[in-house]
Amino acid sequence: VAECQRDVSTTIDLHVGALEHGDLAEAQLLQEAVLARAGKMSLKLTVHEDQDHNVVTHLRDTGDLNFMLQQQVCTAGSMQKRSVSSYLRQYLEKKASPGSDSAAKRPRV
């Protein structure tokens, strides 16, 4: 939070389980840091009442995680909906292409 440029619009979307007190405490610290930072930074905090540290597992199993990721990946003006896995596949293919820096750094077998 402290290193984020003030003129960059940033929203942190954080999901925590209400049963995990450590995560709730850290979320509160993050919220305080964002409020102290001011500017174009904001925090969207979602507390899941019956969940613990494994909120992401619950979100994945219910299909909510895929939906949330699609919302982040799809641009506002785009009518095309793609699955998150297709974006991941495209990203991995690009990284593995012969001209990419990561492909050059991979050890040859």
PESULZI-V13085 format. One record per residue. RES is the residue in three letters. OMEGA is omega in whole degrees, -180 to 180 (999 if undefined). NEAR is the number of other C-alpha atoms within 10 Angstrom. Layout:
res = {RES & RES}
omega = {OMEGA & OMEGA}
near = {NEAR & NEAR}
//
This chain:
res = {VAL & ALA & GLU & CYS & GLN & ARG & ASP & VAL & SER & THR & THR & ILE & ASP & LEU & HIS & VAL & GLY & ALA & LEU & GLU & HIS & GLY & ASP & LEU & ALA & GLU & ALA & GLN & LEU & LEU & GLN & GLU & ALA & VAL & LEU & ALA & ARG & ALA & GLY & LYS & MET & SER & LEU & LYS & LEU & THR & VAL & HIS & GLU & ASP & GLN & ASP & HIS & ASN & VAL & VAL & THR & HIS & LEU & ARG & ASP & THR & GLY & ASP & LEU & ASN & PHE & MET & LEU & GLN & GLN & GLN & VAL & CYS & THR & ALA & GLY & SER & MET & GLN & LYS & ARG & SER & VAL & SER & SER & TYR & LEU & ARG & GLN & TYR & LEU & GLU & LYS & LYS & ALA & SER & PRO & GLY & SER & ASP & SER & ALA & ALA & LYS & ARG & PRO & ARG & VAL}
omega = {-176 & -176 & -180 & 179 & -176 & -177 & 179 & 179 & -176 & 173 & 176 & -180 & -173 & 178 & 179 & 177 & -179 & -179 & -179 & -174 & 178 & 178 & 178 & 179 & 179 & 177 & 178 & 177 & 178 & 179 & 178 & 179 & 179 & 179 & 179 & -178 & -178 & -180 & -174 & -180 & 176 & 180 & 173 & -176 & 177 & 178 & -180 & -170 & -173 & -177 & 176 & -177 & -175 & 179 & -176 & 177 & 177 & 180 & 178 & -176 & 180 & -178 & -179 & -179 & 179 & 179 & -179 & 179 & 177 & 179 & 180 & -175 & -177 & 179 & -175 & -177 & -175 & 176 & -178 & 177 & 177 & 178 & 179 & -179 & 178 & 175 & 179 & 179 & 179 & 179 & -179 & 178 & 179 & 179 & -176 & -178 & -175 & -177 & -176 & 179 & -178 & 179 & 180 & -178 & -179 & 177 & 177 & -179 & 999}
near = {13 & 9 & 5 & 12 & 12 & 14 & 9 & 10 & 11 & 15 & 12 & 14 & 10 & 13 & 18 & 23 & 20 & 18 & 15 & 16 & 13 & 14 & 16 & 18 & 11 & 12 & 19 & 13 & 12 & 17 & 18 & 12 & 14 & 19 & 13 & 11 & 15 & 10 & 14 & 14 & 18 & 16 & 17 & 10 & 15 & 13 & 16 & 15 & 11 & 10 & 16 & 19 & 16 & 11 & 19 & 16 & 12 & 14 & 16 & 13 & 11 & 11 & 11 & 13 & 17 & 16 & 15 & 13 & 12 & 17 & 13 & 11 & 14 & 15 & 11 & 8 & 6 & 7 & 8 & 7 & 11 & 11 & 13 & 19 & 11 & 10 & 13 & 11 & 11 & 12 & 11 & 11 & 12 & 14 & 15 & 15 & 12 & 11 & 10 & 12 & 11 & 12 & 14 & 13 & 8 & 9 & 6 & 6 & 3}
//
